[in-house]
Amino acid sequence: MSVDSRTPVEVLEREWWSRLPRLFYAPAGVFAELRDESRESADARQEPLVAVTFLAGIAMFLSLAALEPPFERYRELSALTIAVESIIGGALVAISNFWLGGALVYLGARGLGSLSGYRLARHVVGLATIPFVVLLFLAWPVRLGLYGFDLFRTGGGDTGAGNDVFIAIDAIALAWTLALVVIGIRQTQRWTWGRASAAFAIVALFAILFGTLAFAATR
C-alpha cells in the first residue's frame, strides 16, 4: 500500500493546475476558490499564477509590438532578438498587470465596500489574463507564419484585412479578460452583477486617469 508523500501545499498546487482549463468554460467556480485566503492556498497557486501571467504578458507584448513596431533600429531582425525582447517585455507586462492591475481592482473593490486584501485582487487579475495564453499558442504561431518579422516593422506585408482579423482577435481576448475580471470580483466578493460591474467601472476610471497622466508625462 503506497503512501502519498506530497505535502498539503503540493496537493493544493496540483489542484490549481487542474483548475486552469476550467477558466475557459466555468470561470465562476475557479474564482470562487480564491475566497480561501489562507497562506497554504495562496502559496499553492503561486506557480500557476506566475505561468499564466508571464505567458499572457508575452502575448500582450507581441500584440503591442505589432501595433507600434519598436524594432526600426535593427537593420537585421533575427528570431533571437524577437525571442529575447519578447521574454523581457512579456515579463515587464506581466509584472505591470499583476501589481498595477491588481492595485486598480483592489481600489475598485474597496470603493464598493470590499474588505478583502490586495493579494486577492492580484490573483483575480492574474487568472483573468488567461485568454492571452490561448493567443500565444494558437494565434501567434499562425500570425508569425503568415507575416514573419514584417509584423514588427512599419509597412511590409502585414497590412490589409488579414492582419485586421488578428487585431480583432486581440481585441476579443482583451474583452474576454475584462469580463473575467468582473466575474472574479463578483465571485470573490459574493456580490451581485450590478455591484461587481460598478466596482469594475471604478477600476476603469482609475485606469483611464493613470493612463492619461502617464501619456501626459511622456509628451
N, C-alpha and C positions, 0 to 999 in steps of 0.2 A: 504493500500500500504506500503510494508516494505521498510526500508531504510538500505542500506548496511553500516554498521558501521566500516568496516575494513579500516585500513589506507592504503595509496598507497603502502607502503613497504610490508604490509601483502598481498596485492593483487599480487604484483610482486613476492613475495616469493612463493605463491601458484602456480603461473605460472611456476616458476623454478622447483618446484617439479614435475609438469606435463610434463616438458620438458625432464627429465632424461631418461625415456624409449626410447625417440627418438634418444638417443646416440647410440642405437643398430642398428637402421635401417636408420636414417637420421641425422648423426652427424654434417654434414656441417652446417645445419640450426641452430643447437643448439650453435655451436661455434661462428657462426655469431652474435648471440645475445650478446656475450661478448664484442662486439665493444662498447656497451653503458657502458662507464666507469664512469657514474655519481655515486654520493655517494649512492643514493637511490637504484640503480640497484645492486651495489656492496654489499650493506647490505642485499638486498633481497636474494642473492644467497649464503650467508654465511652458513646457516644451511644445505641446500642440499650438499654443498661442504664438510662440516665437516663430514656429514654422509657418503658420498661416499669415501672420503679419509680414514676415520677411518675403515670402513668395509673392504675396499680394503687392508689397512695396515695389518689387522688381517689375511686375506688370504695369503698375501705375507709372513708374519712372519711364518705361518704354513708351507708354501712351503719351506722356507729356513730351518726351523727346521727339516723337513723331509729329506732334502738333507744333512744337517750337524747336526745330533742328538745332542741336547745340554743337555739332561736330564740323562746322565750316572751317575750323582752324586746321583740320587734318587734311593733308594732301592725299595721303593713302590711309583709308579707313579699314582696319582689319577686324576680324571676328574677335581677336583677343582684346582689342581696345573696347569694343562694344560690351564684351562679357565683363571685363573688369569694372568699367564705369557703370554698368547696369547693376552689378553687385553692390558697389559703393553707394550709388544713387538710390538703389532699392532699399538699402539699409537705412539711409537718411530719411527716405519717405516713410518707411515702417516706423522709425522712431517718432517722427512727427505725428503720424496717425495715432500711434499708441498713447503718447504722452499729451500732445496738444489736443488731438481729437477726444481723448478721454477726459481732459480738463473741460472741454466745451460741454460734453454730455453730463459731466458731474455738475457744472454750473446750471445747466438747463434743468436737470432733475431737482437740484436743491431749490431752484426758483419756484418749483411747484410743490415744495414741501417734503422732498425726499430726505431721509436720514441715513441713507447708505453712504459708503465711503468712495473715495477716488479710485481705489483699486477695482471695485466692481464696475465703474464706468469705463475704465481702461479695457477690462476684459470684454465688455459688451462691444466696444469699438473694434477690438482685435478680431473677434469672431465674425463681426459683420462684414469684414473685408474679404471674406472667402470667395465671393463671385469673381474677384480678380485673379484668384488662383486658377480658376477654370480658364480664364482668358490666357494666362501664361502658358498653359499646357495644351490648349485646344486652338485658340485663335492666333496666338503669336507665331507658332511654327508655320502656319499657312500664310500669314501676312509676310513674314520674312522670306518664305519660299517664293512668293509672288513678286515682291518688290525689292528684296535684298537691302543693301545699305542706302538706297535712294530714300528710304523712309526717314533717314536721319540727316539728309541734306536738303537745302532749298531747291525746288524744282525736281526734275527727274521723272521716272516712270511711275511714281506713286500717286500722281494726281488723277482725278477723274472719279467716276461713280463707284468703281471698285473700292477705292480707299475710303470713300464716304460711307460705305457699308460697314467697314471696320470701325470708323469713328462712331457710327451709330451703335455698334456693339459695345464700344467703350462706355457710351452714354447709358446704355441699358444696364451694364454692370454697376455703374455709379448709382443709378436709381435703385437697383436691387439692394446695394449696400446700404443706402439711406433707409430703405424700407425695413431692412433687418435691424438697423439701429432703433427704429420706432418699436419694432416687435420686442427687441431686447429691453428697452426701457419699460414697456408695458408688462413684460413677464417678470422682470426682476423686482419691479416696484409693486406688482399686483394692482396696476391701475387700469382704468377704462381706456378705450381707444382715444377718446377725446382728451383726456388728461395727458396721456403719453404723447399725443400729437402736439399739444400745447407746449410740453417740455421740449419737444424737438424744434418747435418754432423758435423758442428761446435760443436753442443751440444754433439754429440758422442765423439768427440776428447777431449773436456773438461772432460767428464765423465771418459774416459779411463785414462787421465792424473791424475785426482784426485784419481781414484781407484788404480792406480799404486803407487802413493805417500802414500796412506793410507795403502796399503799392505806392502810397504817397511818399513813404520814406525812401523808396528806390528811384523816384523821379528827380 
